[in-house]
Amino acid sequence: MLIDTHCHLDFPEIVADIPAVSERARQAGVERMITISTRVKKYDIYRGIAEANDNVWFSVGTHPHQAHEEPDTSAADLAALASHPRCVAIGEAGLDYHYDKSPRDVAARVFRTHIDAARRTGLPLVIHARDADEDVAAILRDEMGKGRFKALLHCFTASRMLAETGIELGLYVSFSGVLTFKNSAGLREIARDLPLDRLLVETDAPFLAPTPHRGKPNQPAWVAETARVLADAKGVSADEIASRTTSNALALFDKMPGLPA
Ligand code: NI
């Protein structure tokens, strides 16, 4: 069994077809998925998807691209919204200096508010970090010093420094279809060297479809391709990667119920 710990089921490529997407996922061994928020104002959409599908959970938060659209959501607001029984994470939030869609100071403030919400709720923070490794690492160190929180570096494509900082601070690292790309040898070397008890897999669907589906709209079933490449990088079987990443996901997203016996 696999868990797709990060997808965007509300996107038009998927939302009209969730029953079929779920069925294809089940056939690939992907029994659960977490649909990740990019805007607090779309909360009711994520909540509705999770309430209508017993294999879907959701998060609440503001993506760095949208930080300037909703800069004033408080940690208390996020915590209140996260009290829904199927809301299992805060985010995604973080810094993105590749696109710079929000002013950097606004994105940093919103990121810290999400960290505060993660601390208050005990839920894991889903971190988006792109071309901002130094600042993400500095904020994580600073905030961890103020009080522990749980988090993961989602769709990890950053430097070895940021991966190692995350591991040192107790974070998890999640790999997407990027791990399968031909030109991702350096990323596979980082994956090889990270502790297996901190690794997760995700699709980030509908984005970043793995090889051999690259270029198509991604779907949760294809997290199996990323898991297969991660197994190769770690030198273990696909079954072992499935069971380890699933138990890691259940340990991190611990508001999700455990597996039936
Ligand atoms: Ni995402």
Residues whose N, C-alpha, C, O or C-beta is under 5 A from the ligand:
A	BS01	NI	D204
